[in-house]
Amino acid sequence: MNTPEEEHAFVIGFCEVLCPLPPRFVPSPLTGEGDNPREAVSREYHYYLAGRALALFAWLGIVKLIQVVFFK
């Protein structure tokens, strides 16, 4: 990840899955440049998906940790 937009898209994807709340928005292609997070996610959608996938693995790790600590 070389640009802030890439990092921002990754963090948004990660946080949307890790936090058990519905996503604030659905990424869609938008035109124009600016600080709108939707634009960053739309341009760097692959980083957004990678963040969501990594958050899924984080949840699996959290579940395994809870299983080991409380149910062993």
Buried (B, 14 or more C-beta within 10 A) or exposed (E): EEEEBBBBBBBBBBBBBBEEEEEEEEBEEBEEEEEEBBBBBBBBBEBBBBBBEBBEEEEEEEEEEEEEEEEE
